[in-house]
Amino acid sequence: MNLEEQVFEEDDFNYRREDKYNWEGVNKLATNYENILTGLGEDITREGLQKTPLRVSKAMHFLTQGYNINPSEILKSALFTQTSHEMVIVKDIELYSLCEHHMLPFFGRAHIAYIPNGKITGLSKFARVVDAYSRRLQVQERLTREILDCVQESLNPLGVAVVIEAKHLCMMMRGVEKQNSVTTTSAFMGEFEKQSTRSEFINLLTSKLS
C-alpha cells in the first residue's frame, strides 16, 4: 500500500479533511535530504541525524499539503441561504506558509470580509481556506489574491476584502536581517472598491470592540 491515510471526520456539514503520505514520494525526498545534509558537511550516520531526512520529508509534505485541497469545495460544503447584506468579518486567522524564493517560513494573520448576496458559509471554512492556500510554496501577494478570488467565485458575494499581515524569515534570518518588519498586502473586490465600504472595513478591523 503506497498511501498511509488518516481521515478526520468533521462534526458539521459535509467537508472531510484527509492527511495522506505518498510513501514513494516521501522516501525519494528523504534521499534528497540525505544528499543535502552531506553537502552541508554533516554526518548523516550520527544519532541526531539518522531519522532527520525522513522527518523533514514528511514535514515538507505536510507543509505543502494545500496542493491536494480544493479551497472552493471547503466554502461550498457549508452554504446557507441568508437575505441580509451586512458585512461579515473574520479577523486574525493565523497563517503559516513557505516563501517560494528561499523556502523559508512566513507567518502572520489574515483578515477576510465579505458582503453576502443571498448565501453565507460557515465561519470556520475561511480559516480552512487560508490553510489550503498557505500550505503551498507562496508569495504573500499571490496568497492574498487567491483567497479573495476563491471567496468571490464560491459565494458570489456583493464584495470581498482580504488583508494579510506577515513576517518573513527570509528577511529576518538572512539578507537584510530586519527583525521587526511586517509586510501588509490587501485585495478588494465589488462593494469594497468603494471608499466608504473600505473605510468601514478598515475601521472595524482596527477597532477593539468590547
C-alpha positions in Angstrom: 0.0 0.0 0.0 1.5 3.3 -1.1 -0.7 5.6 0.9 -0.9 6.0 4.6 -4.1 7.8 5.2 -5.6 9.5 8.3 -9.2 10.7 7.9 -10.6 13.3 10.2 -14.4 13.4 10.0 -15.9 16.9 10.6 -18.7 17.1 13.1 -20.5 19.7 10.9 -21.6 19.8 7.3 -20.1 17.7 4.5 -16.4 18.6 4.5 -13.8 15.8 5.3 -10.1 16.6 5.7 -7.6 13.9 4.8 -3.9 13.8 5.6 -2.0 11.5 3.2 1.6 10.4 2.7 2.7 9.0 -0.6 5.5 6.9 0.8 7.2 6.6 -2.6 7.4 10.4 -2.7 8.4 10.6 1.0 11.3 8.2 0.6 12.5 9.8 -2.6 12.5 13.2 -1.0 14.2 11.8 2.1 17.1 10.6 -0.1 17.5 14.1 -1.4 17.7 15.5 2.1 20.4 12.9 2.9 22.4 14.4 0.0 21.7 18.0 1.2 22.9 17.2 4.7 26.0 15.5 3.3 26.6 18.5 1.1 26.5 20.8 4.1 29.3 18.7 5.7 27.1 16.8 8.2 27.5 13.2 9.2 24.1 11.6 8.5 25.0 8.5 10.5 25.3 10.3 13.8 22.4 9.7 16.2 20.7 13.0 16.0 20.5 13.0 12.2 19.7 9.3 11.4 16.0 10.0 11.0 16.2 13.6 10.1 15.8 13.2 6.3 12.6 11.2 6.8 11.3 13.7 9.3 12.0 16.6 7.1 10.5 14.9 4.1 7.2 14.2 6.0 7.2 17.8 7.3 7.5 19.2 3.8 4.7 17.0 2.6 2.6 18.3 5.4 3.5 21.9 4.9 2.7 21.7 1.2 -0.5 19.6 1.5 -2.5 22.5 0.2 -1.8 21.4 -3.3 -4.1 18.5 -2.7 -7.0 20.6 -1.3 -9.7 22.4 -3.3 -10.5 25.5 -1.3 -13.7 26.2 -3.2 -15.1 22.9 -2.1 -14.5 23.9 1.5 -16.6 27.0 1.2 -19.3 25.3 -0.8 -19.6 22.5 1.8 -21.5 24.7 4.2 -23.7 27.1 2.2 -26.8 28.6 3.8 -29.4 31.0 2.4 -29.3 34.4 4.0 -31.1 37.5 2.9 -29.1 40.1 4.9 -26.4 42.1 3.2 -24.4 43.1 6.2 -20.7 42.9 6.3 -19.2 39.8 7.8 -15.6 39.9 9.0 -13.4 37.1 10.2 -10.3 38.6 11.8 -6.9 37.3 13.0 -6.8 34.0 11.1 -3.3 32.6 11.8 -1.4 31.5 8.8 2.0 29.8 8.2 3.5 29.4 4.8 6.7 28.9 2.9 8.2 31.6 0.7 8.8 30.1 -2.7 12.0 32.0 -3.2 14.0 30.6 -0.3 11.6 28.0 1.1 11.8 29.8 4.5 8.6 30.4 6.6 6.5 33.5 6.7 3.7 33.8 9.2 1.1 36.2 10.4 -2.6 36.9 10.3 -5.3 37.0 7.6 -8.5 39.1 7.8 -11.4 38.3 5.5 -14.6 40.3 4.9 -17.5 39.8 2.6 -21.0 41.1 2.0 -23.4 38.3 1.4 -25.5 38.1 -1.7 -28.1 35.5 -0.7 -25.6 32.9 0.6 -23.3 32.7 3.6 -20.9 29.9 4.7 -19.6 28.5 8.0 -17.1 30.9 9.6 -14.6 28.1 10.2 -14.4 27.5 6.5 -12.5 30.8 6.0 -9.7 29.5 8.2 -9.5 26.3 6.3 -9.3 28.2 3.0 -6.4 30.2 4.4 -4.7 27.0 5.4 -5.3 25.4 2.0 -3.6 28.2 0.1 -0.9 29.0 2.7 0.3 25.3 2.8 1.9 25.7 -0.6 5.0 27.5 -1.8 3.8 31.0 -1.8 4.4 34.7 -2.1 2.2 36.9 0.1 0.9 39.0 -2.8 -0.4 35.9 -4.6 -1.8 34.3 -1.4 -3.9 37.4 -0.7 -5.4 37.4 -4.2 -6.0 33.7 -4.3 -8.1 33.8 -1.1 -10.1 36.8 -2.4 -10.8 35.1 -5.8 -11.8 31.9 -4.0 -14.4 33.7 -1.8 -15.7 35.6 -4.8 -16.1 32.6 -7.1 -17.5 30.3 -4.4 -20.0 32.6 -2.7 -20.6 35.3 -5.4 -21.0 38.0 -2.7 -21.5 41.7 -3.3 -17.9 42.3 -2.2 -14.8 40.7 -0.7 -11.8 42.1 1.1 -8.7 40.3 2.2 -5.8 41.8 4.3 -2.7 39.8 5.3 0.0 40.9 7.8 3.0 38.7 7.9 6.7 38.4 9.0 9.1 36.8 6.6 12.1 34.8 7.9 13.9 35.3 4.6 14.2 39.0 5.7 14.8 38.1 9.4 17.3 35.2 9.3 19.2 36.2 6.2 19.6 39.0 3.7 18.9 42.4 5.4 18.2 40.7 8.8 15.5 43.1 9.9 13.6 41.6 12.8 10.7 44.0 13.2 9.5 44.5 9.6 5.9 43.5 8.8 4.5 43.1 5.3 0.9 44.0 4.7 -1.0 43.1 1.5 -4.6 43.8 0.6 -7.1 43.0 -2.1 -10.6 44.3 -2.6 -13.5 43.5 -5.0 -17.0 44.6 -5.6 -18.5 46.9 -2.9 -15.2 47.1 -1.1 -13.8 49.0 -4.0 -16.0 51.9 -2.8 -14.1 54.2 -0.4 -17.0 54.3 2.1 -17.2 50.4 2.4 -13.5 50.0 2.5 -13.2 52.6 5.3 -15.9 50.8 7.3 -14.0 47.6 6.9 -10.7 49.2 8.0 -12.3 50.8 11.0 -13.8 47.6 12.1 -10.6 45.8 11.5 -8.5 48.1 13.7 -11.1 48.8 16.4 -11.2 46.9 19.7 -14.8 46.1 20.3 -15.9 45.2 23.9 
